[in-house]
């Protein structure tokens, strides 16, 4: 029976999950030093859809993993290998590692490093949050958590549900990953370039660009064995049009941090090259965001 949760990479989403889970089990947040220190001093403050303070153990470095622990990896996709390498020696046979991340390949990177030492699962979150300041998270979107099926997935899903995180188990996690990936490939770079909230994606003037992005993604998905019969432009407008959340890519750019563009549109473009499928729009969006990264980084360091 699961008794402990470690959240590795407690930024906006990781901290929100840790706060919710702390109501039902022992939780340790592994966060950047300023955030960990603020939580230790004054608790973790959740604002937005709820207004509450949580007393949670927060550290900047993990030194031990207790028996019957779930480790939620909530780092950015490009930080997966470093984060997993730092904790791999602490893993136990009964540890469950769950990668709750965007893009393609994070769970594969984790499995390569862990090497079968323990169970590694991929998960998708439909929750949305913004990192306001050390110790404070703005909870913007309530959703659900989808886990790939395994012998222990139902147990993890039940823990999530008891904590208000609506855990569900999927028999088609690859398809679900691709559906979210395509949404992210449309929403993240376009709203980041515009500097707007997620809901701005419903502007009908953006529909032709969104369609080009989605069609390239669907062609690559098909080549990877995933068929999706979805009108992404219409679905995104309906589902995300009301959203006041700020996509993670824009949050990263505003904070001068590397984005996950290489694991979203960049991954589509790279797979397109490998499969002989031209993806000029996804490639162009990738290069624009990378240029914006460099520009924001130069401003912050200048």
C-alpha positions as CSV (number, residue, x, y, z in Angstrom):
1,X,0.0,0.0,0.0
2,X,1.3,3.4,-1.0
3,X,2.3,5.4,2.1
4,X,4.6,8.2,0.8
5,X,4.9,10.5,-2.2
6,X,7.9,12.4,-3.4
7,X,7.4,15.1,-5.9
8,X,10.6,15.6,-7.9
9,X,10.5,19.0,-9.7
10,X,7.9,20.8,-7.5
11,X,7.2,23.8,-9.7
12,X,3.6,24.9,-10.5
13,X,2.1,21.5,-11.3
14,X,4.3,19.5,-9.0
15,X,3.5,21.8,-6.0
16,X,-0.2,21.6,-6.7
17,X,-0.1,17.8,-6.8
18,X,2.0,17.8,-3.6
19,X,-0.5,20.0,-1.8
20,X,-3.5,17.9,-2.8
21,X,-1.7,14.6,-2.0
22,X,-0.6,15.9,1.5
23,X,-4.2,15.6,2.6
24,X,-4.1,11.8,2.3
25,X,-0.4,10.7,2.7
26,X,3.1,11.8,3.6
27,X,4.6,14.1,1.0
28,X,8.0,15.5,0.3
29,X,8.5,18.2,-2.3
30,X,11.9,18.5,-4.0
31,X,12.1,22.0,-5.3
32,X,14.4,24.8,-6.1
33,X,16.1,26.2,-3.0
34,X,14.1,29.5,-2.8
35,X,10.8,27.7,-3.2
36,X,11.7,25.0,-0.7
37,X,12.9,27.5,1.8
38,X,9.6,29.6,1.5
39,X,7.5,26.4,2.0
40,X,9.6,25.4,5.0
41,X,9.2,28.9,6.6
42,X,5.5,29.7,5.8
43,X,3.9,26.6,4.2
44,X,2.8,26.2,0.6
45,X,0.1,28.7,-0.4
46,X,-2.4,27.7,-3.1
47,X,-4.5,30.6,-4.5
48,X,-6.9,30.8,-7.4
49,X,-9.5,28.0,-7.6
50,X,-8.9,27.5,-3.9
51,X,-7.3,29.6,-1.1
52,X,-5.4,27.4,1.3
53,X,-2.1,26.9,3.0
54,X,-0.4,23.5,3.3
55,X,2.3,22.4,5.7
56,X,4.6,20.1,3.7
57,X,8.1,18.9,3.9
58,X,10.2,20.7,1.2
59,X,13.8,20.1,0.3
60,X,16.2,21.1,-2.4
61,X,17.8,17.6,-2.6
62,X,16.4,14.2,-2.0
63,X,18.5,12.0,0.3
64,X,16.3,9.0,0.9
65,X,13.2,7.1,-0.4
66,X,10.9,5.4,2.1
67,X,9.3,2.0,1.5
68,X,6.0,2.1,-0.6
69,X,6.7,5.4,-2.2
70,X,5.4,6.9,-5.4
71,X,7.9,9.4,-7.0
72,X,6.1,11.9,-9.2
73,X,8.5,13.3,-11.8
74,X,7.1,16.8,-12.6
75,X,10.3,18.4,-13.9
76,X,10.5,19.9,-17.4
77,X,11.1,17.2,-20.0
78,X,14.6,18.3,-20.7
79,X,15.5,17.9,-17.0
80,X,14.3,14.3,-16.7
81,X,17.7,12.6,-17.2
82,X,19.4,14.8,-14.6
83,X,16.6,14.5,-12.1
84,X,16.4,10.7,-12.4
85,X,20.2,10.3,-12.3
86,X,20.3,12.2,-9.1
87,X,17.9,9.8,-7.4
88,X,18.4,6.5,-9.1
89,X,20.7,5.1,-6.3
90,X,17.9,5.8,-3.8
91,X,15.2,3.7,-5.6
92,X,13.7,0.6,-4.0
93,X,12.1,-2.4,-5.6
94,X,8.7,-1.2,-4.4
95,X,9.1,2.4,-5.6
96,X,6.8,3.5,-8.3
97,X,8.0,6.3,-10.6
98,X,5.3,8.3,-12.4
99,X,6.4,10.8,-15.1
100,X,3.7,13.6,-15.2
101,X,5.2,15.6,-18.0
102,X,4.6,17.2,-21.4
103,X,5.9,16.1,-24.8
104,X,7.4,12.9,-26.0
105,X,10.0,10.6,-24.5
106,X,10.3,11.6,-20.8
107,X,9.3,8.1,-19.5
108,X,11.7,6.5,-22.0
109,X,14.6,8.6,-20.7
110,X,13.6,7.6,-17.1
111,X,13.4,3.9,-18.0
112,X,16.8,4.0,-19.7
113,X,18.5,5.3,-16.6
114,X,16.5,3.2,-14.1
115,X,17.1,0.1,-16.1
116,X,14.3,-2.0,-14.8
117,X,15.1,-1.4,-11.1
118,X,11.5,-0.3,-10.5
119,X,8.2,0.4,-12.2
120,X,8.1,3.5,-14.4
121,X,4.7,4.8,-15.6
122,X,3.8,7.7,-17.9
123,X,1.0,10.0,-16.9
124,X,-0.8,13.0,-18.3
125,X,-2.3,15.9,-16.3
126,X,-5.1,18.1,-17.3
127,X,-4.6,20.4,-14.3
128,X,-3.2,23.9,-14.9
129,X,-1.3,26.1,-12.5
130,X,1.1,29.1,-12.5
131,X,4.1,29.6,-10.3
132,X,3.5,33.0,-8.7
133,X,6.5,33.3,-6.4
134,X,8.4,31.1,-4.0
135,X,5.9,29.5,-1.7
136,X,2.8,30.5,-3.8
137,X,1.0,28.6,-6.6
138,X,-1.9,29.9,-8.6
139,X,-4.3,27.0,-9.3
140,X,-6.0,27.9,-12.6
141,X,-7.5,24.7,-14.1
142,X,-9.0,21.6,-12.4
143,X,-8.9,18.4,-14.5
144,X,-7.9,14.8,-14.2
145,X,-4.8,12.6,-14.2
146,X,-4.4,9.8,-16.7
147,X,-2.0,6.9,-16.0
148,X,-0.8,4.1,-18.3
149,X,-2.0,0.7,-17.2
150,X,0.1,-1.6,-15.1
151,X,-0.3,-3.9,-12.1
152,X,-0.2,-1.0,-9.7
153,X,-1.8,1.8,-11.8
154,X,-5.3,1.4,-10.2
155,X,-3.7,1.8,-6.7
156,X,-2.0,5.0,-7.8
157,X,-5.1,6.3,-9.5
158,X,-7.2,5.7,-6.3
159,X,-4.7,7.6,-4.3
160,X,-4.9,10.5,-6.8
161,X,-8.7,10.4,-6.7
162,X,-8.8,10.4,-2.9
163,X,-6.7,13.5,-3.0
164,X,-8.9,15.4,-5.5
165,X,-6.7,14.7,-8.5
166,X,-9.2,12.4,-10.3
167,X,-6.9,9.5,-11.2
168,X,-7.8,7.4,-14.2
169,X,-6.1,4.5,-16.0
170,X,-5.8,4.3,-19.7
171,X,-5.4,1.3,-22.0
172,X,-4.3,3.6,-24.8
173,X,-1.8,5.9,-23.2
174,X,0.2,6.4,-26.4
175,X,-2.9,7.8,-28.2
176,X,-3.6,10.0,-25.2
177,X,0.0,11.3,-25.1
178,X,-0.3,12.2,-28.8
179,X,-3.6,13.9,-28.4
180,X,-2.2,16.1,-25.6
181,X,1.0,16.7,-27.6
182,X,-0.9,18.0,-30.6
183,X,-2.9,20.4,-28.4
184,X,0.4,21.6,-26.8
185,X,2.0,22.0,-30.2
186,X,-0.8,24.3,-31.2
187,X,-1.4,26.2,-28.0
188,X,2.0,26.6,-26.4
189,X,4.1,28.2,-29.1
190,X,1.3,30.4,-30.6
191,X,0.2,31.8,-27.2
192,X,3.9,32.2,-26.2
193,X,4.6,34.2,-29.4
194,X,1.5,36.3,-28.8
195,X,2.3,36.7,-25.1
196,X,-1.3,35.9,-24.3
197,X,-3.3,33.6,-22.0
198,X,-4.4,30.1,-23.3
199,X,-7.9,31.3,-24.2
200,X,-6.5,33.6,-26.9
201,X,-6.0,30.4,-29.0
202,X,-9.7,30.5,-29.9
203,X,-9.3,33.6,-32.0
204,X,-10.6,32.5,-35.4
205,X,-7.9,34.5,-37.2
206,X,-5.4,31.9,-35.8
207,X,-7.3,28.9,-37.2
208,X,-5.4,28.6,-40.5
209,X,-2.0,28.5,-38.6
210,X,-3.5,26.0,-36.1
211,X,-4.7,23.8,-38.9
212,X,-1.3,23.7,-40.5
213,X,0.4,22.7,-37.2
214,X,-2.2,20.0,-36.5
215,X,-2.1,18.5,-39.9
216,X,1.7,18.1,-39.8
217,X,1.4,16.5,-36.3
218,X,-1.3,14.1,-37.5
219,X,0.8,13.0,-40.4
220,X,3.7,12.2,-38.1
221,X,1.4,10.5,-35.6
222,X,0.0,8.3,-38.3
223,X,3.5,7.3,-39.3
224,X,4.1,6.4,-35.6
225,X,1.1,4.1,-35.6
226,X,-1.3,6.5,-33.9
227,X,-4.6,7.4,-35.6
228,X,-6.6,10.4,-34.3
229,X,-9.9,11.3,-35.7
230,X,-10.1,14.7,-34.1
231,X,-10.8,18.2,-35.5
232,X,-8.1,19.8,-33.3
233,X,-8.9,23.4,-34.3
234,X,-12.6,23.1,-33.3
235,X,-11.8,21.1,-30.2
236,X,-9.1,23.4,-28.9
237,X,-11.3,26.5,-29.4
238,X,-14.2,24.8,-27.5
239,X,-12.1,23.3,-24.7
240,X,-9.5,26.0,-24.2
241,X,-11.2,29.1,-25.3
242,X,-12.5,29.9,-21.8
243,X,-9.1,29.3,-20.2
244,X,-7.4,32.1,-18.3
245,X,-4.4,29.9,-17.6
246,X,-0.9,30.8,-19.0
247,X,0.7,28.0,-20.9
248,X,4.0,26.6,-19.5
249,X,6.0,27.8,-22.5
250,X,5.0,31.4,-21.9
251,X,5.7,31.1,-18.2
252,X,9.2,29.8,-19.0
253,X,9.9,32.6,-21.4
254,X,8.8,35.2,-19.0
255,X,11.1,33.7,-16.3
256,X,14.1,33.4,-18.7
257,X,14.0,29.6,-18.5
258,X,14.5,27.0,-21.3
259,X,11.1,25.9,-22.7
260,X,10.0,22.4,-23.7
261,X,9.8,23.3,-27.4
262,X,12.2,20.5,-28.4
263,X,9.8,18.0,-26.8
264,X,6.8,19.4,-28.5
265,X,7.0,21.0,-32.0
266,X,10.7,20.2,-32.2
267,X,10.0,16.5,-31.6
268,X,7.4,16.6,-34.4
269,X,9.8,18.2,-36.8
270,X,12.6,15.7,-35.9
271,X,10.3,12.7,-36.3
272,X,9.1,14.2,-39.6
273,X,12.7,14.2,-40.8
274,X,13.2,10.6,-39.8
275,X,9.9,9.6,-41.5
276,X,10.4,11.7,-44.6
277,X,7.4,13.9,-43.7
278,X,7.9,17.7,-44.2
279,X,7.0,19.7,-41.1
280,X,8.0,23.3,-42.0
281,X,5.4,24.9,-39.7
282,X,6.4,23.0,-36.6
283,X,10.1,23.5,-37.5
284,X,9.5,27.3,-37.9
285,X,7.7,27.6,-34.6
286,X,10.5,25.6,-32.9
287,X,13.1,28.1,-34.3
288,X,11.0,31.1,-33.3
289,X,10.6,29.9,-29.7
290,X,14.3,29.1,-29.5
291,X,15.2,32.6,-30.7
292,X,12.8,34.0,-28.1
293,X,14.6,31.9,-25.4
294,X,17.9,33.3,-26.4
295,X,16.6,36.9,-26.5
296,X,14.9,36.6,-23.0
297,X,18.0,34.9,-21.6
298,X,20.3,37.7,-22.9
299,X,18.0,40.4,-21.5
300,X,18.0,38.8,-18.0
301,X,21.8,38.3,-18.0
302,X,22.6,41.7,-19.5
